Structures are given as structure tokens and as C-alpha cells.
Amino acid sequence: MRRINGIIMQYFEWYLDCKQNLWNDITKNAEHLADIGVTALWLPPAYKGIGGKDEVGYGVYDLYDLGEFDQKGTIKTKYGSKDEYINCIRALNQAGIEAYADIVLNHKMGADMLQTIPATKVDWGNHNLQISSQETVKVATKFTFPGRKGKYSDFDWNWTHFDGIDYDDNTKEHAIFKFKNKEWNAAVDEEFGNYDYLMGADIDFKNPEVIEELNKWGKWYIETTGIDGVRLDAVKHISADFYRNWIQKMRDISKDELFAVGEYWSGDISKLHRYITETEGKISLFDVPLHYNLYNASKDLNYDLSKILEHTLVKENPSKAVTFVDNHDTQPGQSLQSFVESWFKQTAYAIILLRNEGYPCVFYGDYFGIEHDKIPHVKYIKTIMELRKEKAYGMQHDYFDNANYIGWTLEGDEEHISSGLAVIATNRGYGEKRMYIGEKHAGEKFIDALCNCQEEVVIDEKGYGNFKVNEKSASIWVSS
């Protein structure tokens, strides 16, 4: 269950070299993660993918193989074995941390056999536009999972369970082929006319056999692993009707909240609102519009910081907003690259971690660094996380009244000793803001937890302080 001042951590990045040992590493680190304020861990996809031991997890082959069967050249996945995965979840739970599984249902890859079927080509730019007459194609759509030999499920996938694919083995042509008598799902994003098709063998969520099998698999997965929540991949490409029904069935099985957050990748806030409505509020969403605001602010020194929360989910529907700064798709070299500049990272994390609204998610690459690109960790990110756990409580006062200097305060509460803080950030030079933090702090001395400013701030008898910030930085002021 989502906790007050909880923090999700996404515990992987795209180029992570974990030597098939990530689950064991998490087991060892569980207590440390709890100490710094992590209350939920977003784990990478745990099932066998087309890339075998090098598969990050999104080229899904066998949903039932959690590192148990010799398939795709390996028994363990990139992250470890099935037993190690389950032990990792138990260790997290024992440390008071929930485990969120990454669920990738949009497509399958790495079929065991080819099938020859009728299909028509559609336009890359408009998937509703047919650009060929019917032709015969040879496609990778037969999944028999010979390494698993029917354990857990005897369901074999064939072309009727998909509606399209992007490669014809006959002609070696890369194109989007829509299968005979198939139509794209309707309740999806309208980009490219219809964005049902994304990659691989695209699963047909109108097929009753598919729905029945994915319901059975979900039940098996929850009962086998004991997960506490799910991160749903690529939801804008999957029928909203399917996920609305599926998540309810999974909650009935788990007999718990089973927290769910979807990745609907769009900077258009209206699309996120629509999806939440279509799924009857059963699924939270990552606040992609906020991510782009943070990214744009880091790239443009003329960005109006007073508008940084405008048209975001955290402002317009905070109870459904999972906020984040970056993730495995936005990091350098990836498909959605939009990596927030390093000088702005502290401000960005203060915005998602030290405010009352939203459910923040910290990126592994920001906490530990990204070795592949020699990107260091965000300075003092551990401190900002700990401040959320220890001090980010009480009534909030916003000072988003200047294009270059923004701030806010949290008064603190009685339950958390010495709680309360003030944040001020700028994309310009030195500045200060007079902000109210509460009369109960009168006479207290505040220091900058980020060590960007060295002098102290003393709170006056009316509960105000003149909080300072240095050039292109943030300061987080806490009672000394």
C-alpha cells in the first residue's frame, strides 16, 4: 500500500552490467534502501526475453520463465534466477519495502517457429492506411516454449493471437504487416492514426483466448512471486478496456490494493486524463508532462520556472501522479532520450521529493550513476531522499511568483521532530526569497542541507526567513 512520503526507486538502468546477479544484490541492499527512505522498488522485467542473458526485459519471449528454464541460451535472465527473484521480493518485504513488477504484455519476440499467413502492409506514418493488396508473408508468430515443456501453462501462441508484425522472413522486408481479418485495437493512442502496433508480434487484446491466458498468467505470477504492485509497460498501445478489467481481476486475486502505475508516454496532459477516465481511475500514471517540463527547464535558461508545474498530472490530478526525473528510456542513447541536465537535477529531485503532491520515483542511474556513459550520481540525492523521510511534512506554502526564482516551504508537524524545510531554486544568479515556514520555528537557525550556501538563516518572530540560493542551483534549508 502506498505510504505517506513514500519513495519508489527504479532499480535498474539500460546498460546495467549486473552479471546475472541483480536479484541477489537487491537482497543484500534491502535494509540500506529502507534506511534512505525507499518504500517501494520497481524491479526490471523478470521473464526470459529474446536477448537471453543480455535482455533488459522488454523483448519478451516467455512470461512464465523467470530464470528457470534453458531458453534463449541461458537459464538465468540478465538479473538472476527465479528463486533469487522470489527471495529478493521477500527480503524487500522484510525490510518494509514493496516490490513492483514490470509487466510487459504488448508484444512477444523470439518465436520458436515461422508461420505462412495472409497479410497487408500499412503505412509507417498512418497505421490505418493500407498500402498493399493482400500478400503471403512468413512471420515469427509460433511460440511453443520447448525449454519449458508445458510447465505452468500448455498454451501455445500462434498468429491468430496477434494482429501484426514488422518483418517478413520471405522477402526480408521491414514493414508493418497487418494480419488477415484483423483490426487494430480501438482504445489506444491515436498517434500514427492508431498506435496499437509498436514492435514485435503485436498481441491482439480482442482475442478471447489471449485474454483468458493473460488472466491465468497474472494469477500465477502474483501467487508465485508475491509482488505488491505493477508497473505497466506501454499502456498507450494496449486496449484501455483490457487493462481496466485485468487490473481489477489481479486485485481480486491478491486481495490487496496491488498498486498499479502505467507508462503512457505522452507530454499531452489531456491524454493522461483520458486514460485515467477510461480505466476508471484504477491505474496511476507516470507524469511524463512533468518530466518534459524538468528537461526543458534544464536546457533553456530562459525557461519560466514559475510555470514548471503547469499542465502536469501532479498539479491536475496529484493522487494519480507518479513523478520522476529520468528513467531507462530517457537516459542517453535510448529511444526517448531527454536526460535532464546535471546542473538542474537537484532542483528536479527537490520538486518531486520535497512537496506534498505526487508519488516520486528515483532513477537508479541518478542514485548510483551510469557507468556506461561515465555519468556520476546526482550530488546529495541521498540527502534529498532522507529529507523526504524525516522532514518533508506539514502545511505547504508555494512561492512560484518569479520566472527565475521559485520556492516553497513545509511547516513540519508534531509527529516528526525538527521537521519542516524550505526550498529555493534558480536558473539565474544569486537570489533570496522571504518565505513563511511557521511561527513555531521562530528563532531557529536553518542551514542548507545541499551545502550550496554556507551562511545560516534565522527565522523571525512571525515565522518568516530570508532564504538564499546561489547561481543556477537549489538550496534546501533545514533546522540546524
C-alpha positions, -999 to +999 in steps of 0.1 A: +000+000+000+013+034-009+027+052+022+028+088+032+061+103+020+069+070+003+095+068-024+097+044-054+131+036-067+136+022-102+163-002-095+179-006-129+192+014-159+195+003-195+232-005-196+234-020-161+261-047-160+248-068-131+264-102-142+230-120-138+232-111-101+208-082-096+183-100-075+210-111-050+224-075-049+189-062-040+186-088-013+218-076+003+209-039-001+173-040+011+179-027+046+200+002+032+173+012+008+148+013+036+171+035+057+173+061+030+135+063+026+127+038-002+093+023+004+088+005-030+112-009-056+104-010-093+121-042-104+131-048-141+111-073-162+119-107-147+110-130-175+130-145-204+134-123-234+147-126-269+182-114-258+187-141-233+213-131-206+216-096-222+179-089-224+169-057-205+135-072-204+112-055-230+118-080-258+096-106-240+097-142-251+082-164-223+063-147-194+064-179-174+102-183-175+116-162-146+150-177-149+141-213-145+144-229-180+172-232-206+158-209-232+174-183-254+209-196-245+206-192-207+187-204-176+191-172-156+178-140-170+200-109-171+191-103-135+192-138-120+171-170-113+135-174-104+144-184-068+167-154-065+138-131-077+114-145-052+140-143-024+146-107-034+109-098-031+108-115+003+139-096+015+124-063+004+091-071+022+110-080+054+128-046+052+094-028+048+097-022+011+071-032-015+081-049-048+066-036-081+069-059-111+075-046-146+047-061-167+052-061-205+022-075-223+021-055-255+042-079-277+062-110-279+096-117-296+118-146-305+092-171-318+101-207-320+086-213-354+076-193-385+041-193-400+030-185-435-001-164-435-020-137-455-014-100-445-015-065-459+011-037-454+001-005-437+019+029-437+045+036-411+031+071-406-005+061-406-013+026-394-049+029-406-037+034-442-034+001-462-006+004-488-006-031-504-030-057-515-031-090-495+001-110-498+016-141-482+042-135-455+063-158-434+063-144-398+077-153-364+044-160-345+045-196-333+056-198-296+058-233-282+085-228-255+102-261-259+126-255-230+096-252-206+078-282-219+043-271-209+051-264-172+027-239-157+009-235-190+004-255-221-008-225-241+010-222-275+008-188-292+002-187-330-005-160-355-042-157-346-032-144-312-015-114-328-027-087-352+005-076-368+043-078-371+071-058-386+092-083-406+085-108-434+111-136-434+102-145-471+113-111-485+134-099-456+113-067-457+108-045-427+073-032-428+041-032-407+021-062-418-015-064-405-028-100-405-058-112-424-092-104-408-075-084-380-082-048-369-061-027-346-075-022-311-096+009-308-089+021-272-053+031-279-034+063-286-042+080-319-006+088-328+002+074-363-035+071-369-037+042-344-008+033-322-018-003-314+013-015-332+046-008-315+070-037-321+075-074-324+045-097-327+017-074-316-007-091-292-044-090-301-063-080-269-096-086-286-089-124-288-108-143-260-080-169-258-054-142-253-074-126-225-080-159-208-043-168-209-031-134-197-056-136-168-043-171-159-007-159-162-014-129-139-029-151-113+001-174-115+026-145-113+010-129-083+007-162-064+042-173-073+061-141-066+041-123-040+046-089-057+029-058-042+023-037-073+029-035-110+044-010-135+025-015-167+047-010-199+035+008-230-001+012-219-010+036-247-005+008-272-028-016-254-066-015-251-076+005-221-106-018-217-082-048-213-061-032-185-092-018-167-105-054-164-072-071-159-060-050-130-093-055-112-090-093-116-054-091-103-065-071-072-093-097-066-066-124-067-041-106-045-068-094-020-048-062-016-045-028-033-019-041-057-006-006-067-006-001-104+012+026-124+011+028-162+036+042-187+015+063-210+043+081-229+029+115-239+036+151-229-001+159-236-018+160-202-053+156-218-043+121-230-033+111-195-066+124-181-085+105-207-067+072-199-074+076-162-110+081-171-111+051-195-096+029-168-119+042-141-091+056-120-077+021-113-043+029-127-019+058-118+004+072-145+039+084-147+039+122-150+055+125-184+045+161-189+064+170-157+094+151-169+094+172-201+090+204-181+120+195-160+140+186-191+131+218-209+139+239-179+174+223-177+180+230-214+167+266-215+179+293-191+151+315-202+125+289-190+099+304-168+103+284-136+070+297-122+053+276-148+072+243-142+042+226-127+017+238-153-001+211-174+013+183-153-005+154-137+009+162-103-008+195-104-041+185-120-046+150-105-019+145-079-034+113-064-028+095-097+007+110-105+039+091-102+065+117-106+100+111-120+131+130-133+145+104-156+143+067-164+158+039-186+141+053-217+152+089-212+188+082-204+215+089-231+214+066-261+178+054-256+146+058-276+131+086-256+164+103-247+156+135-228+180+134-199+177+163-175+209+183-174+231+177-143+230+213-131+192+211-127+190+176-111+190+188-075+161+212-083+142+185-102+146+160-073+136+186-048+104+192-068+094+156-069+106+145-034+100+176-012+065+185-019+032+171-007+018+161-040+026+130-061+043+097-056+080+101-065+102+076-083+140+079-081+160+066-110+189+041-104+211+060-128+207+092-108+213+075-075+243+053-085+254+069-117+256+054-152+289+037-157+283+031-194+283+069-201+306+079-172+277+099-157+282+104-119+254+101-094+234+132-085+252+150-057+233+149-024+205+128-039+206+105-008+203+136+014+172+148-005+156+113-002+163+112+036+148+147+040+116+135+024+115+107+050+125+129+080+114+165+074+090+169+044+058+172+064+032+198+073+014+226+055+029+237+022+034+273+011+043+280-025+063+309-039+061+303-076+060+340-083+091+347-103+103+334-137+138+327-124+135+322-086+109+298-071+105+284-036+082+267-012+081+257+025+067+229+045+060+238+081+066+203+096+044+186+121+043+174+157+049+138+148+083+143+132+109+160+154+126+190+138+105+185+106+099+213+081+120+227+054+123+255+028+134+250-008+146+278-032+158+272-067+170+294-096+182+292-132+199+326-128+223+342-103+223+346-066+189+354-050+168+351-020+131+348-010+113+358+021+091+328+028+068+318+057+077+285+074+057+288+106+058+308+139+068+276+158+102+279+141+108+315+153+144+319+165+156+287+149+187+286+127+184+269+093+212+256+072+214+245+035+214+207+035+229+207+000+258+229+012+254+252-018+250+282+006+272+284+037+256+311+059+227+305+083+191+318+081+174+328+113+136+326+114+119+358+127+092+360+153+065+360+126+078+327+112+095+341+081+130+336+068+151+352+040+162+320+023+191+323-001+202+305-033+234+306-053+237+308-091+220+281-112+213+259-082+189+249-054+192+251-016+172+231+009+170+248+043+165+227+074+167+234+111+202+230+124 
